[in-house]
Amino acid sequence: MKTRILLAAFSFASASSAMAQGTRPPLPLKITLHAEEPTGVFFDRDTISPQTPLLFTARVENPSPTERNVELEWKVTDAEGRVRLSRQSKFMIAGGDSIIRRELFDAPARGGYLLQTAASARLKGP
C-alpha cells in the first residue's frame, strides 16, 4: 500500500516538474492521403495514346498551437523497386491549421506501384 502511494506521488511530481521546465510532449502531425483518377483524358507527349494519370492528395494538419516548419516527401516505386516519382517540399504550417498538396503521377506502364509519404517537423529548443 505504501509503495503505491509513493509511486503515485513520484509520477505526479515528475510530470509537474516536466511541465514546469516546458518539456510538454509535442502533438504529432496528421497526414490524410487520397488517390483518385481524374475523369479528363490526358495524352502522352511521346505516343499520343490516351492515359489518365493518378492524382495524389495529401492534407497535413498541425494540431499544436505553434507554427511548424514541415518537410513533406513523396515517393512512388514500381513492382521492381525502381523510383518513378520522388519529390520533397518544405513549408510552414500555422498552429491549428492545415495545408493541402497535390501530385500528378503518370504511370509509365501497367503494374503495381507503391506510394510512400512522410511528413516531419523539427522542434525548436536545446
PyMOL commands that set and color helices and strands:
alter all, ss='L'
color gray80, all
select helices_A, chain A and resi 2-20
alter helices_A, ss='H'
color red, helices_A
select strands_A, chain A and resi 30-36+42-43+50-51+54-61+68-78+83-93+98-105+113-121
alter strands_A, ss='S'
color yellow, strands_A
deselect
rebuild
show_as cartoon
